[in-house]
């Protein structure tokens, strides 16, 4: 049976070859950071769905922890904003896009 870590590595290599993800850099802990491309929606829908599920769950957790503020205008259209700490947590978890030039320390 294939080792879980080997399986993850081969899956990531497959997605890299497909061009649906790219290596974005290395974080402060030495972990490789990946960026997912919109092409994953069509070429790797299982990856895209897993990514969207992760983002949705993470944003709900931030909301439940009090880091997300929701304001409604007179038409009841919602504007969502993150506190400064919530924004930092969301970036660290990969929940929101990062600025490759400024947010990836070892790029």
C-alpha positions as CSV (number, residue, x, y, z in Angstrom):
1,X,0.0,0.0,0.0
2,X,1.2,3.5,-0.9
3,X,2.3,5.7,2.0
4,X,-0.1,8.7,2.6
5,X,2.7,11.2,2.3
6,X,3.9,9.6,-1.0
7,X,0.3,9.7,-2.2
8,X,0.0,13.4,-1.4
9,X,3.3,14.1,-3.2
10,X,2.3,12.1,-6.3
11,X,-1.1,13.9,-6.4
12,X,0.6,17.3,-6.1
13,X,3.1,16.3,-8.8
14,X,0.2,15.3,-11.0
15,X,-1.6,18.6,-10.5
16,X,1.6,20.5,-11.2
17,X,2.1,18.6,-14.4
18,X,-1.5,19.4,-15.4
19,X,-0.8,23.1,-14.7
20,X,-3.7,23.6,-12.3
21,X,-1.4,24.4,-9.4
22,X,2.0,26.0,-9.1
23,X,4.6,26.3,-6.4
24,X,4.1,29.8,-4.9
25,X,7.0,29.7,-2.5
26,X,8.0,28.6,1.0
27,X,6.4,29.9,4.2
28,X,8.2,30.8,7.4
29,X,7.9,27.2,8.7
30,X,9.6,25.8,5.5
31,X,6.3,24.4,4.1
32,X,5.8,24.6,0.3
33,X,3.0,27.0,-0.6
34,X,0.9,26.2,-3.7
35,X,-1.4,28.5,-5.8
36,X,-4.4,27.0,-7.5
37,X,-5.5,28.3,-10.9
38,X,-9.0,28.7,-12.2
39,X,-8.3,26.1,-14.8
40,X,-8.7,23.5,-12.0
41,X,-12.5,24.1,-12.2
42,X,-12.6,22.2,-15.5
43,X,-9.4,20.1,-15.5
44,X,-9.4,18.9,-11.9
45,X,-12.9,19.5,-10.5
46,X,-12.2,17.3,-7.4
47,X,-9.3,19.5,-6.5
48,X,-11.3,22.7,-7.1
49,X,-14.2,21.4,-5.0
50,X,-11.8,20.3,-2.1
51,X,-10.3,23.8,-2.3
52,X,-13.7,25.6,-2.2
53,X,-14.9,23.4,0.7
54,X,-11.7,24.3,2.6
55,X,-12.2,28.0,2.0
56,X,-15.9,27.9,2.9
57,X,-15.2,26.0,6.1
58,X,-12.3,28.3,7.0
59,X,-14.3,31.5,6.5
60,X,-17.2,30.1,8.6
61,X,-14.7,29.3,11.4
62,X,-13.4,32.9,11.2
63,X,-17.0,34.2,11.3
64,X,-17.7,32.1,14.3
65,X,-14.6,33.3,16.0
66,X,-15.6,36.9,15.6
67,X,-13.1,37.9,12.9
68,X,-15.7,38.5,10.2
69,X,-18.1,41.4,10.1
70,X,-21.2,41.5,7.9
71,X,-22.9,44.8,7.2
72,X,-26.1,45.2,5.2
73,X,-27.0,48.2,3.1
74,X,-30.6,49.5,2.5
75,X,-31.1,46.8,-0.2
76,X,-30.0,44.1,2.3
77,X,-26.9,43.4,0.2
78,X,-24.2,42.1,2.4
79,X,-20.7,43.5,2.6
80,X,-18.3,41.2,4.4
81,X,-15.0,42.4,6.0
82,X,-12.3,40.7,8.0
83,X,-10.7,42.2,11.1
84,X,-7.0,42.8,10.8
85,X,-6.3,39.6,12.7
86,X,-8.8,37.7,10.7
87,X,-7.3,38.9,7.5
88,X,-3.9,37.7,8.6
89,X,-5.3,34.3,9.7
90,X,-7.1,34.0,6.4
91,X,-3.9,34.7,4.5
92,X,-1.9,32.2,6.6
93,X,-4.5,29.5,5.9
94,X,-4.7,30.2,2.2
95,X,-8.3,31.2,2.4
96,X,-7.8,34.4,0.4
97,X,-5.5,35.3,-2.4
98,X,-2.0,36.5,-1.4
99,X,0.3,38.9,-3.1
100,X,3.1,36.7,-4.3
101,X,5.6,39.5,-4.2
102,X,4.9,40.6,-0.6
103,X,3.2,37.7,1.2
104,X,5.5,34.8,0.3
105,X,8.6,35.2,2.5
106,X,11.0,32.9,0.6
107,X,9.7,33.4,-2.9
